[in-house]
């Protein structure tokens, strides 16, 4: 979505319903779906307002540490 394509109310409700249907995990701001629902209209309006004005620059992904398996290089033949 670019800044010229402002989200509309159906888009915002669809995104909310999708988040709720998959368990509503807390996002980068750690706000739960229950906290969002406490004042749903006002909260969705605030998010929509930031998105439509182009002032919302949230990180692309949530930072999560993970372990990498160390793989030994294959022996070379001479």
PyMOL Python script that loads the backbone (N, CA, C, O; Angstrom):
from pymol import cmd

cmd.read_pdbstr("""\
ATOM      1  N   UNK A   1       0.850  -1.179   0.000  1.00  0.00           N
ATOM      2  CA  UNK A   1       0.000   0.000   0.000  1.00  0.00           C
ATOM      3  C   UNK A   1       0.887   1.231   0.000  1.00  0.00           C
ATOM      4  O   UNK A   1       1.792   1.355   0.826  1.00  0.00           O
ATOM      5  N   UNK A   2       0.634   2.117  -0.903  1.00  0.00           N
ATOM      6  CA  UNK A   2       1.406   3.356  -0.948  1.00  0.00           C
ATOM      7  C   UNK A   2       0.638   4.452  -0.225  1.00  0.00           C
ATOM      8  O   UNK A   2      -0.519   4.268   0.150  1.00  0.00           O
ATOM      9  N   UNK A   3       1.284   5.580  -0.036  1.00  0.00           N
ATOM     10  CA  UNK A   3       0.618   6.684   0.653  1.00  0.00           C
ATOM     11  C   UNK A   3      -0.502   7.278  -0.191  1.00  0.00           C
ATOM     12  O   UNK A   3      -1.353   7.993   0.338  1.00  0.00           O
ATOM     13  N   UNK A   4      -0.519   6.996  -1.501  1.00  0.00           N
ATOM     14  CA  UNK A   4      -1.614   7.502  -2.334  1.00  0.00           C
ATOM     15  C   UNK A   4      -2.846   6.621  -2.226  1.00  0.00           C
ATOM     16  O   UNK A   4      -3.941   7.042  -2.598  1.00  0.00           O
ATOM     17  N   UNK A   5      -2.684   5.403  -1.720  1.00  0.00           N
ATOM     18  CA  UNK A   5      -3.799   4.481  -1.544  1.00  0.00           C
ATOM     19  C   UNK A   5      -4.159   4.390  -0.068  1.00  0.00           C
ATOM     20  O   UNK A   5      -3.760   3.445   0.612  1.00  0.00           O
ATOM     21  N   UNK A   6      -4.899   5.353   0.421  1.00  0.00           N
ATOM     22  CA  UNK A   6      -5.266   5.366   1.832  1.00  0.00           C
ATOM     23  C   UNK A   6      -6.215   4.204   2.126  1.00  0.00           C
ATOM     24  O   UNK A   6      -7.128   3.941   1.343  1.00  0.00           O
ATOM     25  N   UNK A   7      -6.007   3.503   3.253  1.00  0.00           N
ATOM     26  CA  UNK A   7      -6.899   2.401   3.605  1.00  0.00           C
ATOM     27  C   UNK A   7      -8.279   2.935   3.941  1.00  0.00           C
ATOM     28  O   UNK A   7      -8.419   4.043   4.458  1.00  0.00           O
ATOM     29  N   UNK A   8      -9.298   2.138   3.645  1.00  0.00           N
ATOM     30  CA  UNK A   8     -10.658   2.551   3.979  1.00  0.00           C
ATOM     31  C   UNK A   8     -11.178   1.707   5.149  1.00  0.00           C
ATOM     32  O   UNK A   8     -10.482   0.818   5.639  1.00  0.00           O
ATOM     33  N   UNK A   9     -12.400   1.994   5.585  1.00  0.00           N
ATOM     34  CA  UNK A   9     -12.965   1.321   6.748  1.00  0.00           C
ATOM     35  C   UNK A   9     -13.077  -0.196   6.546  1.00  0.00           C
ATOM     36  O   UNK A   9     -12.732  -0.948   7.457  1.00  0.00           O
ATOM     37  N   UNK A  10     -13.550  -0.673   5.379  1.00  0.00           N
ATOM     38  CA  UNK A  10     -13.602  -2.127   5.192  1.00  0.00           C
ATOM     39  C   UNK A  10     -12.218  -2.785   5.267  1.00  0.00           C
ATOM     40  O   UNK A  10     -12.090  -3.894   5.785  1.00  0.00           O
ATOM     41  N   UNK A  11     -11.180  -2.109   4.751  1.00  0.00           N
ATOM     42  CA  UNK A  11      -9.820  -2.636   4.835  1.00  0.00           C
ATOM     43  C   UNK A  11      -9.392  -2.773   6.287  1.00  0.00           C
ATOM     44  O   UNK A  11      -8.838  -3.802   6.674  1.00  0.00           O
ATOM     45  N   UNK A  12      -9.640  -1.752   7.089  1.00  0.00           N
ATOM     46  CA  UNK A  12      -9.243  -1.769   8.497  1.00  0.00           C
ATOM     47  C   UNK A  12      -9.988  -2.860   9.268  1.00  0.00           C
ATOM     48  O   UNK A  12      -9.389  -3.562  10.083  1.00  0.00           O
ATOM     49  N   UNK A  13     -11.294  -3.005   9.012  1.00  0.00           N
ATOM     50  CA  UNK A  13     -12.066  -4.045   9.700  1.00  0.00           C
ATOM     51  C   UNK A  13     -11.607  -5.429   9.260  1.00  0.00           C
ATOM     52  O   UNK A  13     -11.546  -6.349  10.076  1.00  0.00           O
ATOM     53  N   UNK A  14     -11.283  -5.584   7.981  1.00  0.00           N
ATOM     54  CA  UNK A  14     -10.785  -6.861   7.483  1.00  0.00           C
ATOM     55  C   UNK A  14      -9.464  -7.235   8.123  1.00  0.00           C
ATOM     56  O   UNK A  14      -9.253  -8.394   8.480  1.00  0.00           O
ATOM     57  N   UNK A  15      -8.570  -6.266   8.272  1.00  0.00           N
ATOM     58  CA  UNK A  15      -7.279  -6.521   8.909  1.00  0.00           C
ATOM     59  C   UNK A  15      -7.474  -6.888  10.378  1.00  0.00           C
ATOM     60  O   UNK A  15      -6.808  -7.790  10.887  1.00  0.00           O
ATOM     61  N   UNK A  16      -8.377  -6.198  11.052  1.00  0.00           N
ATOM     62  CA  UNK A  16      -8.680  -6.506  12.455  1.00  0.00           C
ATOM     63  C   UNK A  16      -9.238  -7.921  12.577  1.00  0.00           C
ATOM     64  O   UNK A  16      -8.804  -8.680  13.444  1.00  0.00           O
ATOM     65  N   UNK A  17     -10.191  -8.285  11.722  1.00  0.00           N
ATOM     66  CA  UNK A  17     -10.802  -9.609  11.786  1.00  0.00           C
ATOM     67  C   UNK A  17      -9.787 -10.705  11.475  1.00  0.00           C
ATOM     68  O   UNK A  17      -9.831 -11.776  12.079  1.00  0.00           O
ATOM     69  N   UNK A  18      -8.863 -10.446  10.530  1.00  0.00           N
ATOM     70  CA  UNK A  18      -7.827 -11.422  10.209  1.00  0.00           C
ATOM     71  C   UNK A  18      -6.898 -11.627  11.405  1.00  0.00           C
ATOM     72  O   UNK A  18      -6.525 -12.759  11.714  1.00  0.00           O
ATOM     73  N   UNK A  19      -6.525 -10.541  12.076  1.00  0.00           N
ATOM     74  CA  UNK A  19      -5.660 -10.648  13.247  1.00  0.00           C
ATOM     75  C   UNK A  19      -6.356 -11.399  14.379  1.00  0.00           C
ATOM     76  O   UNK A  19      -5.737 -12.204  15.075  1.00  0.00           O
ATOM     77  N   UNK A  20      -7.636 -11.130  14.553  1.00  0.00           N
ATOM     78  CA  UNK A  20      -8.384 -11.798  15.620  1.00  0.00           C
ATOM     79  C   UNK A  20      -8.557 -13.286  15.318  1.00  0.00           C
ATOM     80  O   UNK A  20      -8.470 -14.115  16.224  1.00  0.00           O
ATOM     81  N   UNK A  21      -8.801 -13.631  14.051  1.00  0.00           N
ATOM     82  CA  UNK A  21      -9.039 -15.033  13.698  1.00  0.00           C
ATOM     83  C   UNK A  21      -7.793 -15.901  13.832  1.00  0.00           C
ATOM     84  O   UNK A  21      -7.910 -17.109  14.043  1.00  0.00           O
ATOM     85  N   UNK A  22      -6.606 -15.315  13.714  1.00  0.00           N
ATOM     86  CA  UNK A  22      -5.393 -16.129  13.842  1.00  0.00           C
ATOM     87  C   UNK A  22      -4.804 -16.069  15.245  1.00  0.00           C
ATOM     88  O   UNK A  22      -3.624 -16.364  15.432  1.00  0.00           O
ATOM     89  N   UNK A  23      -5.586 -15.701  16.205  1.00  0.00           N
ATOM     90  CA  UNK A  23      -5.136 -15.690  17.595  1.00  0.00           C
ATOM     91  C   UNK A  23      -4.777 -14.320  18.118  1.00  0.00           C
ATOM     92  O   UNK A  23      -4.609 -14.144  19.324  1.00  0.00           O
ATOM     93  N   UNK A  24      -4.657 -13.346  17.237  1.00  0.00           N
ATOM     94  CA  UNK A  24      -4.414 -11.976  17.670  1.00  0.00           C
ATOM     95  C   UNK A  24      -3.170 -11.796  18.493  1.00  0.00           C
ATOM     96  O   UNK A  24      -3.222 -11.174  19.554  1.00  0.00           O
ATOM     97  N   UNK A  25      -2.046 -12.321  18.038  1.00  0.00           N
ATOM     98  CA  UNK A  25      -0.797 -12.164  18.778  1.00  0.00           C
ATOM     99  C   UNK A  25      -0.443 -10.687  18.899  1.00  0.00           C
ATOM    100  O   UNK A  25      -0.729  -9.887  18.008  1.00  0.00           O
ATOM    101  N   UNK A  26       0.180 -10.348  20.010  1.00  0.00           N
ATOM    102  CA  UNK A  26       0.603  -8.962  20.220  1.00  0.00           C
ATOM    103  C   UNK A  26       1.636  -8.587  19.164  1.00  0.00           C
ATOM    104  O   UNK A  26       2.492  -9.397  18.808  1.00  0.00           O
ATOM    105  N   UNK A  27       1.554  -7.373  18.673  1.00  0.00           N
ATOM    106  CA  UNK A  27       2.480  -6.906  17.647  1.00  0.00           C
ATOM    107  C   UNK A  27       3.724  -6.296  18.238  1.00  0.00           C
ATOM    108  O   UNK A  27       4.065  -6.546  19.394  1.00  0.00           O
ATOM    109  N   UNK A  28       4.400  -5.497  17.443  1.00  0.00           N
ATOM    110  CA  UNK A  28       5.644  -4.882  17.899  1.00  0.00           C
ATOM    111  C   UNK A  28       5.411  -3.957  19.082  1.00  0.00           C
ATOM    112  O   UNK A  28       6.326  -3.723  19.872  1.00  0.00           O
ATOM    113  N   UNK A  29       4.195  -3.423  19.218  1.00  0.00           N
ATOM    114  CA  UNK A  29       3.897  -2.543  20.349  1.00  0.00           C
ATOM    115  C   UNK A  29       3.433  -3.323  21.573  1.00  0.00           C
ATOM    116  O   UNK A  29       3.132  -2.733  22.610  1.00  0.00           O
ATOM    117  N   UNK A  30       3.374  -4.661  21.453  1.00  0.00           N
ATOM    118  CA  UNK A  30       2.962  -5.563  22.537  1.00  0.00           C
ATOM    119  C   UNK A  30       1.519  -5.357  22.986  1.00  0.00           C
ATOM    120  O   UNK A  30       1.161  -5.772  24.089  1.00  0.00           O
ATOM    121  N   UNK A  31       0.689  -4.734  22.170  1.00  0.00           N
ATOM    122  CA  UNK A  31      -0.719  -4.552  22.520  1.00  0.00           C
ATOM    123  C   UNK A  31      -1.476  -5.807  22.108  1.00  0.00           C
ATOM    124  O   UNK A  31      -1.364  -6.257  20.967  1.00  0.00           O
ATOM    125  N   UNK A  32      -2.239  -6.369  23.025  1.00  0.00           N
ATOM    126  CA  UNK A  32      -3.004  -7.570  22.744  1.00  0.00           C
ATOM    127  C   UNK A  32      -4.290  -7.215  22.008  1.00  0.00           C
ATOM    128  O   UNK A  32      -4.696  -6.053  21.967  1.00  0.00           O
ATOM    129  N   UNK A  33      -4.928  -8.238  21.424  1.00  0.00           N
ATOM    130  CA  UNK A  33      -6.188  -8.020  20.718  1.00  0.00           C
ATOM    131  C   UNK A  33      -7.269  -7.577  21.701  1.00  0.00           C
ATOM    132  O   UNK A  33      -8.166  -6.815  21.343  1.00  0.00           O
ATOM    133  N   UNK A  34      -7.180  -8.057  22.939  1.00  0.00           N
ATOM    134  CA  UNK A  34      -8.155  -7.652  23.963  1.00  0.00           C
ATOM    135  C   UNK A  34      -8.019  -6.159  24.279  1.00  0.00           C
ATOM    136  O   UNK A  34      -9.023  -5.465  24.444  1.00  0.00           O
ATOM    137  N   UNK A  35      -6.789  -5.672  24.362  1.00  0.00           N
ATOM    138  CA  UNK A  35      -6.569  -4.248  24.635  1.00  0.00           C
ATOM    139  C   UNK A  35      -7.051  -3.404  23.453  1.00  0.00           C
ATOM    140  O   UNK A  35      -7.591  -2.314  23.646  1.00  0.00           O
ATOM    141  N   UNK A  36      -6.858  -3.903  22.238  1.00  0.00           N
ATOM    142  CA  UNK A  36      -7.334  -3.186  21.052  1.00  0.00           C
ATOM    143  C   UNK A  36      -8.851  -3.109  21.053  1.00  0.00           C
ATOM    144  O   UNK A  36      -9.427  -2.075  20.715  1.00  0.00           O
ATOM    145  N   UNK A  37      -9.503  -4.218  21.439  1.00  0.00           N
ATOM    146  CA  UNK A  37     -10.962  -4.272  21.445  1.00  0.00           C
ATOM    147  C   UNK A  37     -11.584  -3.414  22.533  1.00  0.00           C
ATOM    148  O   UNK A  37     -12.767  -3.087  22.441  1.00  0.00           O
ATOM    149  N   UNK A  38     -10.833  -3.039  23.556  1.00  0.00           N
ATOM    150  CA  UNK A  38     -11.372  -2.244  24.653  1.00  0.00           C
ATOM    151  C   UNK A  38     -12.000  -0.955  24.139  1.00  0.00           C
ATOM    152  O   UNK A  38     -13.002  -0.495  24.686  1.00  0.00           O
ATOM    153  N   UNK A  39     -11.431  -0.376  23.108  1.00  0.00           N
ATOM    154  CA  UNK A  39     -11.985   0.828  22.482  1.00  0.00           C
ATOM    155  C   UNK A  39     -11.707   0.711  20.984  1.00  0.00           C
ATOM    156  O   UNK A  39     -10.947   1.493  20.414  1.00  0.00           O
ATOM    157  N   UNK A  40     -12.338  -0.284  20.363  1.00  0.00           N
ATOM    158  CA  UNK A  40     -12.011  -0.679  18.993  1.00  0.00           C
ATOM    159  C   UNK A  40     -12.131   0.460  17.994  1.00  0.00           C
ATOM    160  O   UNK A  40     -11.211   0.679  17.206  1.00  0.00           O
ATOM    161  N   UNK A  41     -13.218   1.178  18.006  1.00  0.00           N
ATOM    162  CA  UNK A  41     -13.415   2.266  17.041  1.00  0.00           C
ATOM    163  C   UNK A  41     -12.318   3.320  17.113  1.00  0.00           C
ATOM    164  O   UNK A  41     -11.761   3.724  16.092  1.00  0.00           O
ATOM    165  N   UNK A  42     -12.019   3.754  18.318  1.00  0.00           N
ATOM    166  CA  UNK A  42     -10.992   4.786  18.503  1.00  0.00           C
ATOM    167  C   UNK A  42      -9.608   4.262  18.104  1.00  0.00           C
ATOM    168  O   UNK A  42      -8.838   4.968  17.453  1.00  0.00           O
ATOM    169  N   UNK A  43      -9.296   3.016  18.499  1.00  0.00           N
ATOM    170  CA  UNK A  43      -7.990   2.450  18.181  1.00  0.00           C
ATOM    171  C   UNK A  43      -7.808   2.247  16.679  1.00  0.00           C
ATOM    172  O   UNK A  43      -6.751   2.570  16.138  1.00  0.00           O
ATOM    173  N   UNK A  44      -8.830   1.713  15.998  1.00  0.00           N
ATOM    174  CA  UNK A  44      -8.723   1.529  14.550  1.00  0.00           C
ATOM    175  C   UNK A  44      -8.627   2.880  13.845  1.00  0.00           C
ATOM    176  O   UNK A  44      -7.917   3.006  12.847  1.00  0.00           O
ATOM    177  N   UNK A  45      -9.333   3.890  14.352  1.00  0.00           N
ATOM    178  CA  UNK A  45      -9.244   5.225  13.752  1.00  0.00           C
ATOM    179  C   UNK A  45      -7.824   5.778  13.884  1.00  0.00           C
ATOM    180  O   UNK A  45      -7.302   6.359  12.932  1.00  0.00           O
ATOM    181  N   UNK A  46      -7.196   5.608  15.043  1.00  0.00           N
ATOM    182  CA  UNK A  46      -5.833   6.107  15.241  1.00  0.00           C
ATOM    183  C   UNK A  46      -4.856   5.425  14.290  1.00  0.00           C
ATOM    184  O   UNK A  46      -3.982   6.076  13.717  1.00  0.00           O
ATOM    185  N   UNK A  47      -5.009   4.102  14.123  1.00  0.00           N
ATOM    186  CA  UNK A  47      -4.139   3.376  13.197  1.00  0.00           C
ATOM    187  C   UNK A  47      -4.394   3.835  11.769  1.00  0.00           C
ATOM    188  O   UNK A  47      -3.454   4.099  11.020  1.00  0.00           O
ATOM    189  N   UNK A  48      -5.662   3.928  11.394  1.00  0.00           N
ATOM    190  CA  UNK A  48      -6.022   4.382  10.040  1.00  0.00           C
ATOM    191  C   UNK A  48      -5.466   5.777   9.776  1.00  0.00           C
ATOM    192  O   UNK A  48      -4.939   6.038   8.694  1.00  0.00           O
ATOM    193  N   UNK A  49      -5.577   6.671  10.750  1.00  0.00           N
ATOM    194  CA  UNK A  49      -5.122   8.045  10.587  1.00  0.00           C
ATOM    195  C   UNK A  49      -3.613   8.089  10.328  1.00  0.00           C
ATOM    196  O   UNK A  49      -3.155   8.820   9.450  1.00  0.00           O
ATOM    197  N   UNK A  50      -2.843   7.311  11.088  1.00  0.00           N
ATOM    198  CA  UNK A  50      -1.394   7.268  10.860  1.00  0.00           C
ATOM    199  C   UNK A  50      -1.060   6.680   9.496  1.00  0.00           C
ATOM    200  O   UNK A  50      -0.172   7.178   8.804  1.00  0.00           O
ATOM    201  N   UNK A  51      -1.769   5.621   9.108  1.00  0.00           N
ATOM    202  CA  UNK A  51      -1.498   4.985   7.815  1.00  0.00           C
ATOM    203  C   UNK A  51      -1.858   5.899   6.652  1.00  0.00           C
ATOM    204  O   UNK A  51      -1.102   5.996   5.685  1.00  0.00           O
ATOM    205  N   UNK A  52      -2.994   6.565   6.734  1.00  0.00           N
ATOM    206  CA  UNK A  52      -3.450   7.379   5.608  1.00  0.00           C
ATOM    207  C   UNK A  52      -2.669   8.685   5.478  1.00  0.00           C
ATOM    208  O   UNK A  52      -2.599   9.259   4.391  1.00  0.00           O
ATOM    209  N   UNK A  53      -2.080   9.156   6.578  1.00  0.00           N
ATOM    210  CA  UNK A  53      -1.310  10.396   6.507  1.00  0.00           C
ATOM    211  C   UNK A  53       0.139  10.150   6.088  1.00  0.00           C
ATOM    212  O   UNK A  53       0.869  11.092   5.782  1.00  0.00           O
ATOM    213  N   UNK A  54       0.552   8.881   6.076  1.00  0.00           N
ATOM    214  CA  UNK A  54       1.922   8.557   5.707  1.00  0.00           C
ATOM    215  C   UNK A  54       2.907   8.746   6.843  1.00  0.00           C
ATOM    216  O   UNK A  54       4.116   8.754   6.614  1.00  0.00           O
ATOM    217  N   UNK A  55       2.408   8.900   8.077  1.00  0.00           N
ATOM    218  CA  UNK A  55       3.311   9.122   9.206  1.00  0.00           C
ATOM    219  C   UNK A  55       3.564   7.853  10.012  1.00  0.00           C
ATOM    220  O   UNK A  55       4.223   7.907  11.051  1.00  0.00           O
ATOM    221  N   UNK A  56       3.055   6.718   9.553  1.00  0.00           N
ATOM    222  CA  UNK A  56       3.238   5.466  10.274  1.00  0.00           C
ATOM    223  C   UNK A  56       4.382   4.688   9.634  1.00  0.00           C
ATOM    224  O   UNK A  56       4.239   4.174   8.525  1.00  0.00           O
ATOM    225  N   UNK A  57       5.501   4.601  10.317  1.00  0.00           N
ATOM    226  CA  UNK A  57       6.667   3.890   9.804  1.00  0.00           C
ATOM    227  C   UNK A  57       7.043   2.780  10.778  1.00  0.00           C
ATOM    228  O   UNK A  57       8.115   2.810  11.381  1.00  0.00           O
ATOM    229  N   UNK A  58       6.168   1.817  10.925  1.00  0.00           N
ATOM    230  CA  UNK A  58       6.423   0.697  11.829  1.00  0.00           C
ATOM    231  C   UNK A  58       7.496  -0.215  11.245  1.00  0.00           C
ATOM    232  O   UNK A  58       7.669  -0.263  10.027  1.00  0.00           O
ATOM    233  N   UNK A  59       8.216  -0.938  12.099  1.00  0.00           N
ATOM    234  CA  UNK A  59       9.207  -1.885  11.590  1.00  0.00           C
ATOM    235  C   UNK A  59       8.527  -2.947  10.730  1.00  0.00           C
ATOM    236  O   UNK A  59       7.359  -3.269  10.944  1.00  0.00           O
ATOM    237  N   UNK A  60       9.252  -3.484   9.769  1.00  0.00           N
ATOM    238  CA  UNK A  60       8.668  -4.461   8.862  1.00  0.00           C
ATOM    239  C   UNK A  60       8.347  -5.780   9.543  1.00  0.00           C
ATOM    240  O   UNK A  60       7.327  -6.398   9.240  1.00  0.00           O
ATOM    241  N   UNK A  61       9.194  -6.216  10.450  1.00  0.00           N
ATOM    242  CA  UNK A  61       8.975  -7.488  11.133  1.00  0.00           C
ATOM    243  C   UNK A  61       9.315  -7.345  12.601  1.00  0.00           C
ATOM    244  O   UNK A  61      10.039  -6.436  13.006  1.00  0.00           O
ATOM    245  N   UNK A  62       8.780  -8.260  13.385  1.00  0.00           N
ATOM    246  CA  UNK A  62       9.118  -8.297  14.801  1.00  0.00           C
ATOM    247  C   UNK A  62      10.435  -9.025  14.959  1.00  0.00           C
ATOM    248  O   UNK A  62      10.626 -10.083  14.359  1.00  0.00           O
ATOM    249  N   UNK A  63      11.344  -8.491  15.745  1.00  0.00           N
ATOM    250  CA  UNK A  63      12.644  -9.093  15.954  1.00  0.00           C
ATOM    251  C   UNK A  63      12.500 -10.301  16.869  1.00  0.00           C
ATOM    252  O   UNK A  63      11.995 -10.187  17.985  1.00  0.00           O
ATOM    253  N   UNK A  64      12.947 -11.459  16.391  1.00  0.00           N
ATOM    254  CA  UNK A  64      12.886 -12.673  17.196  1.00  0.00           C
ATOM    255  C   UNK A  64      14.192 -13.437  17.040  1.00  0.00           C
ATOM    256  O   UNK A  64      14.587 -13.760  15.920  1.00  0.00           O
ATOM    257  N   UNK A  65      14.867 -13.730  18.147  1.00  0.00           N
ATOM    258  CA  UNK A  65      16.123 -14.482  18.036  1.00  0.00           C
ATOM    259  C   UNK A  65      15.849 -15.932  17.640  1.00  0.00           C
ATOM    260  O   UNK A  65      14.814 -16.493  18.000  1.00  0.00           O
ATOM    261  N   UNK A  66      16.763 -16.522  16.911  1.00  0.00           N
ATOM    262  CA  UNK A  66      16.655 -17.932  16.570  1.00  0.00           C
ATOM    263  C   UNK A  66      18.054 -18.527  16.482  1.00  0.00           C
ATOM    264  O   UNK A  66      19.031 -17.827  16.218  1.00  0.00           O
ATOM    265  N   UNK A  67      18.125 -19.825  16.708  1.00  0.00           N
ATOM    266  CA  UNK A  67      19.413 -20.520  16.669  1.00  0.00           C
ATOM    267  C   UNK A  67      19.689 -20.995  15.263  1.00  0.00           C
ATOM    268  O   UNK A  67      18.799 -21.497  14.576  1.00  0.00           O
ATOM    269  N   UNK A  68      20.918 -20.835  14.843  1.00  0.00           N
ATOM    270  CA  UNK A  68      21.342 -21.369  13.553  1.00  0.00           C
ATOM    271  C   UNK A  68      22.170 -22.620  13.813  1.00  0.00           C
ATOM    272  O   UNK A  68      23.005 -22.652  14.717  1.00  0.00           O
ATOM    273  N   UNK A  69      21.930 -23.634  13.019  1.00  0.00           N
ATOM    274  CA  UNK A  69      22.713 -24.858  13.136  1.00  0.00           C
ATOM    275  C   UNK A  69      24.043 -24.653  12.428  1.00  0.00           C
ATOM    276  O   UNK A  69      24.084 -24.181  11.292  1.00  0.00           O
ATOM    277  N   UNK A  70      25.123 -25.008  13.099  1.00  0.00           N
ATOM    278  CA  UNK A  70      26.455 -24.884  12.509  1.00  0.00           C
ATOM    279  C   UNK A  70      26.705 -26.125  11.655  1.00  0.00           C
ATOM    280  O   UNK A  70      26.623 -27.251  12.145  1.00  0.00           O
ATOM    281  N   UNK A  71      27.005 -25.914  10.398  1.00  0.00           N
ATOM    282  CA  UNK A  71      27.238 -27.029   9.477  1.00  0.00           C
ATOM    283  C   UNK A  71      28.717 -27.033   9.099  1.00  0.00           C
ATOM    284  O   UNK A  71      29.265 -26.023   8.657  1.00  0.00           O
ATOM    285  N   UNK A  72      29.350 -28.193   9.282  1.00  0.00           N
ATOM    286  CA  UNK A  72      30.753 -28.342   8.926  1.00  0.00           C
ATOM    287  C   UNK A  72      30.874 -28.410   7.399  1.00  0.00           C
ATOM    288  O   UNK A  72      30.029 -29.024   6.746  1.00  0.00           O
ATOM    289  N   UNK A  73      31.892 -27.802   6.830  1.00  0.00           N
ATOM    290  CA  UNK A  73      32.071 -27.891   5.376  1.00  0.00           C
ATOM    291  C   UNK A  73      32.428 -29.313   4.962  1.00  0.00           C
ATOM    292  O   UNK A  73      33.099 -30.038   5.696  1.00  0.00           O
ATOM    293  N   UNK A  74      31.973 -29.697   3.782  1.00  0.00           N
ATOM    294  CA  UNK A  74      32.252 -31.039   3.266  1.00  0.00           C
ATOM    295  C   UNK A  74      33.744 -31.151   2.937  1.00  0.00           C
ATOM    296  O   UNK A  74      34.356 -30.178   2.497  1.00  0.00           O
ATOM    297  N   UNK A  75      34.324 -32.325   3.146  1.00  0.00           N
ATOM    298  CA  UNK A  75      35.742 -32.476   2.801  1.00  0.00           C
ATOM    299  C   UNK A  75      35.940 -32.388   1.283  1.00  0.00           C
ATOM    300  O   UNK A  75      35.103 -32.843   0.503  1.00  0.00           O
ATOM    301  N   UNK A  76      37.038 -31.807   0.900  1.00  0.00           N
ATOM    302  CA  UNK A  76      37.336 -31.699  -0.536  1.00  0.00           C
ATOM    303  C   UNK A  76      38.201 -32.864  -0.960  1.00  0.00           C
ATOM    304  O   UNK A  76      39.051 -33.332  -0.203  1.00  0.00           O
ATOM    305  N   UNK A  77      37.978 -33.323  -2.166  1.00  0.00           N
ATOM    306  CA  UNK A  77      38.787 -34.428  -2.701  1.00  0.00           C
ATOM    307  C   UNK A  77      39.993 -33.865  -3.412  1.00  0.00           C
ATOM    308  O   UNK A  77      39.921 -32.821  -4.061  1.00  0.00           O
ATOM    309  N   UNK A  78      41.115 -34.573  -3.283  1.00  0.00           N
ATOM    310  CA  UNK A  78      42.353 -34.124  -3.933  1.00  0.00           C
ATOM    311  C   UNK A  78      42.640 -34.965  -5.140  1.00  0.00           C
ATOM    312  O   UNK A  78      43.640 -34.744  -5.823  1.00  0.00           O
TER     313      UNK A  78
END
""", "prot")
cmd.dss("prot")
cmd.show_as("cartoon", "prot")
cmd.util.cbc("prot")
cmd.orient("prot")
